[in-house]
Amino acid sequence: MTVGVELKTVDDTHEFGRRLAGVLRAGDLLLLSGPLGAGKTALTQGIGAGLGVRGDITSPTFVIARVHRPDPARGGRVTLVHADAYRLGEAADPRAEIDDLDLDASVDEAVTVVEWGEGMVEQLVDAHLRVRIDRRDDDTRAVTLEPVGGDWAARVAELS
């Protein structure tokens, strides 16, 4: 079962991220894919806002991973780990590079969002959510949510 959503603006992408955050909990892994500029970081910004985390969510391309702790003043309830595996795809052994990030050390107590992580991080958990974002010529984002295992299908159904 996949669910498709059309988002007309960046604000819509942020808002959808906030809605998605409402069904997330510690231990969740989201794999974001799509071309450069599709809106993966914008979606993660919305997720961060919905989770009530501290700090600005920016693309972690050059630092590879950022940890955003919950902000009690914003209703924060769970840590967000935001990783970008884009540059790791060029490594001789990208899975070894992922291991070096120690994402497995925090995956149980955080929501972990990995951009460009397909084929590299799925082994961290038994179930995850694949999120594909494509940007159309009119700047509309076509988002496809694909639940993989666990209770993801039921949670994704809450968003439609």
N, C-alpha and C positions, 0 to 999 in steps of 0.2 A: 504494500500500500504506500503510495506516495501522495503528498499534498502539494499543490501548486498555489502560489500567491503572487499577485502582481503588485508591485510597489512603484508608484509614479514619481516620487521625489525622494531625496535623501532623508527628509523629515519622516516620510512614510517608512523608510528603512529603519530609522532610529525607533520609531513607534512600534514596528513589528518586533524589533529586538527586545523592547520593554515587555511586550506581550509574551514573547518566547521565554523571557526570564521568569515569568510567572509559573511556568511548568517545570523549571529547572531545580535541581537539588544537588547537594554535595555528592560527588562520585560520577557526575555526568560528563561525557565526552562528546563534543561537537566537532565534526570535521567540515571545515568550510572550503569550498572549491569554486573556481570561476576565474575568468581572465583578470589581468591587472586592471584596476579601476572599476571592478564590478560592484563593489560595495561591501566586501567582507569585513573591513575594519569599521565601516559605518554601522553594520549590523551588530558587531561586537560592542560598539559604543552604546547602542541601545540596550544590549544585554547587561552591560555594566551599570547603566542607569537603573535598569529594572532590578538588579541585584543590590543596588545601593552601595557600590564600592567606592573606595577613595581614589583620587587621582584621575587625571585625564587619560582616556584610552586613546593611544596612538598606535600606529603600525609598529610592531616589534621587529621589522625586517632586519635591522642592523644589530639589535641586541638579542634577537632570536626569541626571547621569552620575557614577559613581564608578569609580576604578581601584584594583584590589586586586592587589598584587604577590605573586609566589610567596614563601612562607616556607620556606626550606631546612630549618628545624627541624621543620616539619610535612610534609616531603616535597614541598613545592611545586615545580611543574614548569612552570607557564605562568600568565601574567597573566590576570585576569578583569576585563573591562570590563562594568559593569552599568549600563544606561541605562533611563530611564523616559520614554517619549514621550507619556504621558497628557496633560500640559498642552500639548504641542506640537500636538496635534490641533485646538486652538482657534485656533492661529496662522493668519494669512492665507495663509502659504506654509510648511506644516510641513516640506517637504523642504529649504527654505533653512535652517530652524532646525536640522535634522539636520546639514546641511553645516557649520554653525557649530560643532557639537560635535566636528568632525574625527574622527569614528569611523573614517573610511577610513584615517586615519594609523596607527591601531593594529590594525586588523582582521586583518592578516596575522600578527602575532605574539602575538595574544591570543585567548582565547575571549570572544566578545562576546554578551551576553545583553541583549535589548531587550524590555522590557515595553511593550505597547501600540504596537508598531512596525510592524504590518502596513500595507502600502501606502506605507511611508516609508523603509525601510532595505534592502529586498531587493536593491537594485541594488549594494550594497557587495561582494557576493560572487556567484559563479556558482551555489553550492548552499547551502542552509540547512535548518534543521529548524524546523518550526512546531510549537509546543506549546500546545494548548488545554486550559485547566483550568476545569472547572465544579464548583461547590460545590452538593451536593444538600442537601435539607432536613435530613438526618441528619448533616450535616457531612462526609460522605464526599466525596472529590475524585475526579472522573472526568477522567482525563488522556488526551488523544489526541495521539499523536506522528505527524506527517505529514512524511516526508522529501521534500525538493524538490531533485532533482539529485544529482550526485556519487555518493559511496559511502554516503550517509546510510541508504539502505534496509538495507544489510548491517549497518551499525553499530547501527541501531535493532533489528534482528532479534536481536542479541546480548543485548538487555535482556529479551526475552520468554522 
